[in-house]
């Protein structure tokens, strides 16, 4: 190569070099933006995968294997009551008591539905222990039945048992009459009648009107924030900052077609609830900006709240659909210094191998929620809608017994509001997984629009 050609090539490269630099910086900027999006997406996925790994790790540590669960189930079915239930599947005690405890982890966040939303009820986390169901004649069941409003709602609960008895009675009488016709002469009609009554009484055990009872203990935290997340002092017309840390004890009673729950919730609102620290930790891990106004959160206040829930599975729909559809009208009540409300709801579940009155254990809704009581594989979808009549909401109106820390909050409540939920769930052996979305209409007059959040629930039985 001659010196002239060499000089020409170097000069051409020097002319091209600035353009190469321009392309380098352009593509590096594009790559950096794309990479940042990928990192943010991976952070969200990592947060969810962490929950899955935690549950899987707990399941790995459980000493009970699937074979032992099946063996326990077979042993349970050998009891005299379950033998009678197998002979007479329409009796009110046909479904056996659930023999598994559950450990349930639930994570709710508006970013679980839309990553661009971070306001109002912004996040909630709960860990719950759900006990097995106790037979009606056990000491624990007798204790739990003290925590019941059965005398108040007796017509519904008695009707639940009466309908199951009515479905069972013709089958028991027909079976007994057929046996009597084969074994006894026609003139012994009085003896046949006595035998029929005895068979009918045997088909309905003495405790058939009593429920299977269970309990749960939950530790949970909720966080609330205004729409204006980056003002040090948010507007008095916006949602106040608040954290809520609490424990809940719940007693549950499962009848033939009805489910009753009574719970008490004790906790703290304010700085002692550690809402600021929890949210800052989450935002730091996910590389999101911290919210600026946590110093204006509600003051410390002790919270005591009672909750009552009643759900009724329509037997005509559940039985005629071969357990593929479950329609449940519901009623829930709240009374305390944090929340006072009454909600009526209607839930529809559809899928394979459904349990009656089972709904995902979401944290902050007015629906009646419960884990399923059937064994085996189950998959379903659900939709639910409810109307709530609100008397008091501390997280909108501010402290009940203490003035607000910096800004006075006395927002005009929407006395009537609505909730709509939908989602998917699956149960397999001792594992439970659910994804739910909850839409909630305006809670106060100056709220900009309805609020939506997603819920991920993972559970393991043992």
C-alpha positions as a printed NumPy array, in Angstrom:
array([[  0.   ,   0.   ,   0.   ],
       [  1.403,   3.341,  -1.015],
       [  1.741,   6.219,   1.482],
       [ -0.842,   8.22 ,  -0.466],
       [ -3.487,   5.479,  -0.097],
       [ -2.673,   5.133,   3.585],
       [ -3.157,   8.869,   4.176],
       [ -6.43 ,   8.766,   2.239],
       [ -7.817,   5.886,   4.335],
       [ -6.833,   7.553,   7.617],
       [ -8.424,  10.825,   6.54 ],
       [-11.634,   8.997,   5.577],
       [-11.73 ,   7.278,   8.949],
       [-11.187,  10.563,  10.746],
       [-14.117,  12.062,   8.867],
       [-16.282,   9.077,   9.69 ],
       [-15.277,   8.927,  13.351],
       [-17.538,  11.776,  14.572],
       [-20.513,  10.116,  12.92 ],
       [-19.59 ,   6.837,  14.566],
       [-19.531,   8.619,  17.913],
       [-22.968,  10.079,  17.215],
       [-24.329,   6.629,  16.455],
       [-22.646,   5.223,  19.549],
       [-24.205,   7.785,  21.883],
       [-27.614,   7.453,  20.205],
       [-27.708,   3.694,  20.511],
       [-26.25 ,   3.735,  24.023],
       [-29.04 ,   6.118,  25.105],
       [-31.654,   3.854,  23.545],
       [-30.055,   0.79 ,  25.089],
       [-29.874,   2.468,  28.511],
       [-33.597,   3.365,  28.388],
       [-34.545,  -0.154,  27.329],
       [-32.239,  -1.654,  29.954],
       [-33.797,   0.512,  32.688],
       [-37.261,  -0.708,  31.699],
       [-36.033,  -4.297,  31.763],
       [-34.497,  -3.802,  35.21 ],
       [-37.717,  -2.271,  36.558],
       [-39.767,  -5.126,  35.098],
       [-37.352,  -7.715,  36.508],
       [-37.592,  -6.07 ,  39.929],
       [-41.363,  -6.483,  39.933],
       [-41.07 , -10.085,  38.751],
       [-38.373, -10.742,  41.348],
       [-40.648,  -9.45 ,  44.101],
       [-43.385, -11.871,  43.07 ],
       [-40.987, -14.787,  42.548],
       [-39.603, -14.184,  46.046],
       [-43.057, -14.766,  47.476],
       [-43.404, -17.984,  45.479],
       [-40.001, -19.216,  46.649],
       [-40.886, -18.421,  50.258],
       [-44.049, -20.497,  50.051],
       [-42.261, -23.318,  48.229],
       [-39.55 , -23.31 ,  50.908],
       [-42.198, -23.548,  53.627],
       [-43.81 , -26.434,  51.754],
       [-40.435, -28.179,  51.489],
       [-40.021, -27.97 ,  55.241],
       [-43.434, -29.422,  55.946],
       [-43.087, -32.972,  57.354],
       [-46.361, -34.141,  55.852],
       [-46.145, -35.642,  52.404],
       [-48.944, -36.035,  49.899],
       [-49.053, -39.76 ,  50.694],
       [-49.618, -39.103,  54.385],
       [-52.404, -36.659,  53.54 ],
       [-54.082, -39.306,  51.394],
       [-53.644, -41.871,  54.174],
       [-55.143, -39.449,  56.678],
       [-58.06 , -38.871,  54.35 ],
       [-58.688, -42.595,  54.067],
       [-58.543, -42.944,  57.844],
       [-61.012, -40.104,  58.24 ],
       [-63.422, -41.741,  55.818],
       [-63.413, -44.866,  57.99 ],
       [-65.251, -43.096,  60.821],
       [-68.91 , -44.104,  61.389],
       [-70.119, -40.61 ,  60.504],
       [-68.247, -40.525,  57.181],
       [-69.446, -44.041,  56.365],
       [-72.986, -42.753,  56.807],
       [-72.118, -39.704,  54.667],
       [-70.883, -41.935,  51.856],
       [-74.141, -43.877,  51.975],
       [-76.139, -40.684,  52.071],
       [-74.233, -37.904,  50.214],
       [-77.117, -35.426,  50.45 ],
       [-77.124, -35.262,  54.255],
       [-76.257, -31.914,  55.884],
       [-73.05 , -33.421,  57.264],
       [-72.054, -35.01 ,  53.963],
       [-68.944, -32.861,  53.512],
       [-66.341, -33.953,  56.041],
       [-64.357, -31.555,  58.179],
       [-61.231, -30.161,  56.505],
       [-58.287, -31.985,  58.082],
       [-55.539, -29.569,  57.002],
       [-54.165, -26.394,  58.495],
       [-53.142, -23.665,  56.048],
       [-50.457, -20.996,  55.989],
       [-51.577, -18.147,  53.7  ],
       [-49.445, -15.262,  52.382],
       [-51.256, -12.404,  50.655],
       [-49.709,  -9.378,  48.959],
       [-51.892,  -6.546,  47.675],
       [-50.675,  -3.532,  45.72 ],
       [-52.139,  -1.2  ,  43.131],
       [-49.009,  -1.919,  41.067],
       [-50.098,  -5.572,  40.899],
       [-52.723,  -4.323,  38.448],
       [-51.176,  -1.115,  37.077],
       [-47.531,  -0.253,  37.807],
       [-48.217,   3.454,  37.231],
       [-50.65 ,   3.721,  40.175],
       [-49.498,   4.402,  43.729],
       [-52.247,   6.116,  45.727],
       [-55.086,   5.677,  48.241],
       [-54.96 ,   2.066,  49.461],
       [-51.545,   1.473,  47.99 ],
       [-50.327,  -1.795,  49.575],
       [-51.155,  -4.514,  52.062],
       [-49.398,  -7.674,  53.26 ],
       [-50.744, -10.427,  55.489],
       [-49.644, -13.776,  56.867],
       [-52.446, -15.993,  58.167],
       [-52.639, -19.327,  59.938],
       [-55.938, -21.089,  59.168],
       [-56.712, -24.063,  61.375],
       [-58.309, -27.325,  60.347],
       [-62.054, -27.753,  60.9  ],
       [-63.123, -29.278,  64.195],
       [-66.001, -31.711,  64.573],
       [-69.142, -30.366,  66.254],
       [-68.712, -32.416,  69.449],
       [-65.069, -31.421,  70.065],
       [-64.058, -29.044,  72.862],
       [-62.518, -26.566,  70.406],
       [-65.705, -26.47 ,  68.31 ],
       [-67.8  , -25.827,  71.412],
       [-65.508, -22.945,  72.359],
       [-65.585, -21.441,  68.861],
       [-69.391, -21.623,  68.737],
       [-69.435, -19.107,  71.581],
       [-68.093, -16.636,  68.973],
       [-71.195, -16.79 ,  66.802],
       [-74.34 , -14.774,  66.123],
       [-76.361, -17.887,  65.384],
       [-79.349, -16.769,  67.497],
       [-79.581, -13.575,  65.404],
       [-79.337, -15.291,  62.023],
       [-80.941, -18.573,  63.086],
       [-83.597, -18.575,  60.287],
       [-80.912, -18.592,  57.586],
       [-78.739, -21.196,  59.294],
       [-81.684, -23.421,  60.208],
       [-83.041, -23.127,  56.682],
       [-79.649, -24.246,  55.399],
       [-79.869, -27.438,  57.47 ],
       [-83.576, -27.927,  56.836],
       [-83.136, -27.835,  53.066],
       [-80.414, -30.466,  53.229],
       [-82.608, -32.632,  55.44 ],
       [-85.488, -32.189,  53.004],
       [-83.293, -33.328,  50.126],
       [-82.142, -36.301,  52.153],
       [-85.506, -37.441,  53.553],
       [-87.094, -38.846,  50.361],
       [-83.967, -40.821,  49.515],
       [-83.784, -42.337,  52.995],
       [-87.467, -43.245,  53.049],
       [-87.429, -44.713,  49.551],
       [-84.396, -46.83 ,  50.346],
       [-85.933, -48.131,  53.539],
       [-89.284, -48.901,  51.89 ],
       [-87.545, -50.919,  49.183],
       [-85.682, -52.936,  51.804],
       [-88.881, -53.462,  53.767],
       [-90.741, -54.702,  50.663],
       [-88.096, -57.373,  50.074],
       [-87.715, -58.58 ,  53.646],
       [-91.103, -58.129,  55.31 ],
       [-94.642, -59.276,  54.42 ],
       [-97.214, -56.708,  53.327],
       [-99.218, -56.963,  56.575],
       [-96.324, -55.589,  58.623],
       [-96.882, -51.997,  57.457],
       [-96.636, -50.602,  60.976],
       [-93.262, -52.247,  61.458],
       [-92.132, -50.865,  58.108],
       [-93.153, -47.363,  59.149],
       [-91.227, -47.64 ,  62.401],
       [-88.177, -48.927,  60.56 ],
       [-88.45 , -46.072,  58.051],
       [-88.451, -43.519,  60.821],
       [-85.452, -45.174,  62.422],
       [-83.595, -45.127,  59.118],
       [-84.43 , -41.462,  58.586],
       [-83.202, -40.602,  62.081],
       [-80.01 , -42.558,  61.465],
       [-79.481, -40.648,  58.208],
       [-79.506, -37.389,  60.154],
       [-76.91 , -37.528,  62.957],
       [-77.735, -35.8  ,  66.284],
       [-75.19 , -33.027,  65.603],
       [-76.191, -32.539,  61.95 ],
       [-77.463, -29.007,  62.622],
       [-74.124, -27.969,  64.141],
       [-71.334, -26.621,  61.964],
       [-67.735, -27.547,  61.34 ],
       [-65.772, -24.825,  63.155],
       [-62.281, -23.447,  62.577],
       [-60.234, -20.383,  63.442],
       [-57.533, -18.221,  61.897],
       [-54.873, -15.842,  63.224],
       [-53.626, -13.106,  60.912],
       [-50.85 , -10.519,  61.144],
       [-51.149,  -7.793,  58.523],
       [-50.06 ,  -4.306,  57.508],
       [-51.848,  -1.804,  55.27 ],
       [-50.515,   1.448,  53.766],
       [-52.403,   4.478,  52.473],
       [-51.158,   7.531,  50.569],
       [-52.609,  10.55 ,  48.728],
       [-52.733,  11.071,  45.003],
       [-50.139,  13.863,  45.283],
       [-47.223,  11.709,  46.344],
       [-44.388,  14.242,  46.155],
       [-45.69 ,  17.175,  48.199],
       [-44.267,  17.416,  51.697],
       [-47.655,  18.605,  52.967],
       [-50.488,  17.103,  50.881],
       [-53.777,  18.877,  50.317],
       [-56.442,  18.554,  53.038],
       [-58.789,  17.409,  50.26 ],
       [-56.611,  14.387,  49.498],
       [-56.194,  10.998,  51.142],
       [-54.055,  11.227,  54.322],
       [-50.92 ,   9.177,  54.806],
       [-51.367,   6.292,  57.206],
       [-50.022,   2.884,  58.097],
       [-52.024,   0.208,  59.879],
       [-50.431,  -2.753,  61.663],
       [-52.756,  -5.266,  63.299],
       [-53.567,  -8.82 ,  64.352],
       [-56.907, -10.528,  63.765],
       [-58.538, -13.562,  65.353],
       [-61.406, -15.091,  63.367],
       [-63.86 , -17.861,  64.267],
       [-65.567, -19.582,  61.326],
       [-68.556, -21.936,  61.242],
       [-69.416, -23.913,  58.097],
       [-72.946, -25.246,  57.852],
       [-74.462, -27.335,  55.057],
       [-74.993, -24.309,  52.807],
       [-73.99 , -21.329,  54.948],
       [-70.735, -19.88 ,  56.233],
       [-70.525, -17.632,  59.306],
       [-67.509, -15.635,  60.489],
       [-66.894, -13.434,  63.522],
       [-63.534, -11.725,  64.055],
       [-61.832,  -9.156,  66.23 ],
       [-59.017,  -6.936,  64.971],
       [-56.529,  -5.174,  67.276],
       [-53.801,  -2.892,  65.986],
       [-52.12 ,   0.498,  65.703],
       [-52.457,   3.393,  63.286],
       [-49.708,   5.996,  62.937],
       [-45.917,   5.999,  63.122],
       [-45.932,   2.903,  65.341],
       [-47.476,   0.959,  62.443],
       [-44.171,   1.368,  60.496],
       [-45.937,   2.186,  57.236],
       [-43.29 ,   4.717,  56.188],
       [-40.417,   2.299,  56.799],
       [-42.134,  -0.552,  54.955],
       [-42.985,   1.526,  51.908],
       [-39.534,   3.131,  51.75 ],
       [-37.978,  -0.334,  51.809],
       [-40.176,  -1.539,  48.952],
       [-39.499,   1.581,  46.892],
       [-35.746,   1.304,  47.465],
       [-35.719,  -2.347,  46.398],
       [-37.726,  -1.565,  43.256],
       [-35.78 ,   1.63 ,  42.456],
       [-38.805,   3.908,  42.863],
       [-38.853,   7.387,  44.396],
       [-39.853,   7.674,  48.028],
       [-43.065,   9.475,  48.902],
       [-42.474,  12.891,  50.444],
       [-45.33 ,  13.418,  52.897],
       [-45.072,  10.596,  55.439],
       [-44.326,  13.088,  58.219],
       [-47.989,  14.172,  57.949],
       [-49.39 ,  10.7  ,  58.58 ],
       [-52.102,  10.016,  61.143],
       [-51.095,  10.121,  64.779],
       [-50.645,   6.974,  66.834],
       [-53.965,   5.462,  67.856],
       [-55.034,   2.065,  69.129],
       [-57.602,   0.317,  66.92 ],
       [-60.221,  -2.237,  67.926],
       [-62.684,  -3.442,  65.311],
       [-65.246,  -6.227,  65.119],
       [-66.243,  -7.878,  61.843],
       [-69.076, -10.246,  61.005],
       [-69.613, -12.138,  57.75 ],
       [-72.382, -14.408,  56.496],
       [-72.388, -16.222,  53.154],
       [-75.077, -18.535,  51.769],
       [-74.505, -20.944,  48.885],
       [-77.688, -21.428,  46.818],
       [-78.048, -25.237,  46.931],
       [-80.267, -25.507,  43.842],
       [-77.546, -23.961,  41.658],
       [-74.618, -25.732,  43.329],
       [-76.144, -29.216,  43.186],
       [-77.771, -28.97 ,  39.749],
       [-74.515, -27.73 ,  38.225],
       [-72.675, -30.767,  39.669],
       [-70.526, -28.425,  41.802],
       [-69.373, -26.407,  38.774],
       [-71.201, -23.178,  39.797],
       [-71.548, -21.583,  43.227],
       [-73.729, -18.485,  43.707],
       [-73.414, -16.885,  47.158],
       [-75.297, -13.858,  48.528],
       [-73.241, -12.314,  51.334],
       [-73.558,  -9.891,  54.241],
       [-70.647,  -8.283,  56.103],
       [-70.605,  -5.82 ,  59.017],
       [-67.82 ,  -3.778,  60.657],
       [-67.94 ,  -1.913,  63.96 ],
       [-65.04 ,  -0.112,  65.649],
       [-63.019,   3.086,  65.758],
       [-61.359,   2.354,  62.381],
       [-64.299,   1.184,  60.267],
       [-68.066,   1.161,  60.575],
       [-69.966,  -0.186,  57.577],
       [-72.45 ,  -2.741,  56.277],
       [-72.026,  -4.438,  52.903],
       [-74.27 ,  -6.699,  50.869],
       [-72.63 ,  -8.664,  48.072],
       [-73.229, -11.331,  45.469],
       [-70.403, -13.648,  44.385],
       [-70.387, -16.095,  41.483],
       [-67.727, -18.78 ,  41.179],
       [-67.449, -21.2  ,  38.267],
       [-64.996, -24.002,  37.69 ],
       [-64.109, -27.576,  38.562],
       [-64.587, -29.243,  41.968],
       [-65.782, -26.126,  43.796],
       [-66.106, -25.848,  47.564],
       [-69.142, -23.99 ,  48.852],
       [-68.685, -20.403,  50.041],
       [-64.941, -20.313,  49.267],
       [-63.362, -16.99 ,  48.228],
       [-59.706, -15.832,  48.096],
       [-58.46 , -14.425,  51.399],
       [-57.969, -10.84 ,  50.251],
       [-56.983,  -8.341,  52.938],
       [-59.015,  -5.187,  52.431],
       [-62.447,  -6.012,  50.996],
       [-65.962,  -6.433,  52.326],
       [-66.472,  -9.865,  50.777],
       [-66.718, -13.002,  52.926],
       [-63.558, -15.034,  52.267],
       [-62.623, -18.606,  53.125],
       [-60.317, -21.409,  51.961],
       [-61.906, -24.447,  50.342],
       [-62.69 , -27.636,  52.233],
       [-62.494, -30.204,  49.412],
       [-59.607, -32.507,  48.577],
       [-58.068, -32.874,  45.152],
       [-57.606, -30.542,  42.207],
       [-59.818, -27.468,  41.802],
       [-59.632, -24.535,  39.405],
       [-62.087, -21.674,  39.114],
       [-62.795, -18.089,  38.168],
       [-64.978, -15.691,  40.084],
       [-66.733, -12.345,  39.907],
       [-68.261, -10.506,  42.869],
       [-70.048,  -7.205,  43.379],
       [-71.021,  -5.439,  46.593],
       [-72.685,  -2.25 ,  47.847],
       [-71.275,  -0.764,  51.057],
       [-73.004,   1.675,  53.396],
       [-70.28 ,   3.567,  55.265],
       [-70.577,   5.146,  58.693],
       [-66.906,   5.657,  59.523],
       [-63.532,   5.24 ,  57.781],
       [-60.527,   6.391,  59.787],
       [-58.183,   6.115,  56.81 ],
       [-60.205,   8.732,  54.926],
       [-61.46 ,  10.937,  57.762],
       [-58.385,  10.873,  59.991],
       [-57.906,   9.873,  63.614],
       [-60.957,   9.072,  65.711],
       [-59.667,  10.065,  69.153],
       [-56.556,  12.118,  68.305],
       [-56.203,  15.191,  66.055],
       [-54.274,  14.792,  62.821],
       [-50.52 ,  15.378,  63.097],
       [-50.07 ,  18.3  ,  60.663],
       [-52.979,  18.693,  58.277],
       [-56.61 ,  18.406,  59.338],
       [-58.447,  15.753,  57.345],
       [-62.203,  15.589,  57.468],
       [-63.09 ,  14.533,  53.945],
       [-66.717,  14.182,  52.957],
       [-67.35 ,  10.436,  52.879],
       [-69.262,   8.769,  50.118],
       [-71.862,   7.082,  52.295],
       [-72.633,   4.522,  49.594],
       [-69.822,   2.958,  47.601],
       [-69.345,  -0.139,  45.491],
       [-66.808,  -2.934,  45.187],
       [-66.287,  -5.216,  42.221],
       [-63.805,  -8.095,  42.211],
       [-62.754, -10.759,  39.736],
       [-59.966, -13.284,  39.556],
       [-58.71 , -16.839,  39.147],
       [-57.792, -19.518,  41.653],
       [-56.351, -23.012,  41.755],
       [-55.975, -25.646,  44.466],
       [-53.897, -28.787,  44.122],
       [-53.257, -31.173,  47.005],
       [-51.947, -28.864,  49.714],
       [-51.179, -25.814,  47.548],
       [-53.429, -22.808,  46.878],
       [-52.802, -19.872,  44.535],
       [-55.107, -16.978,  43.655],
       [-54.914, -13.738,  41.72 ],
       [-57.646, -11.16 ,  42.323],
       [-58.399,  -7.642,  41.117],
       [-60.575,  -5.306,  43.186],
       [-62.203,  -2.163,  41.79 ],
       [-63.572,   0.321,  44.325],
       [-65.697,   3.38 ,  43.608],
       [-65.043,   6.795,  45.152],
       [-64.598,   6.755,  48.918],
       [-64.755,  10.545,  49.365],
       [-66.289,  13.413,  47.417],
       [-63.076,  14.913,  46.001],
       [-61.558,  11.587,  44.875],
       [-60.608,  11.737,  41.203],
       [-61.839,   8.287,  40.093],
       [-62.358,   4.706,  41.197],
       [-59.372,   2.856,  42.604],
       [-58.045,  -0.557,  41.518],
       [-55.501,  -2.891,  43.057],
       [-54.352,  -6.469,  42.548],
       [-53.929,  -9.262,  45.083],
       [-51.643, -12.306,  44.92 ],
       [-52.39 , -15.081,  47.423],
       [-50.239, -18.171,  48.005],
       [-51.021, -20.901,  50.506],
       [-49.787, -24.288,  51.65 ],
       [-51.639, -26.893,  53.703],
       [-50.077, -29.16 ,  56.297]])
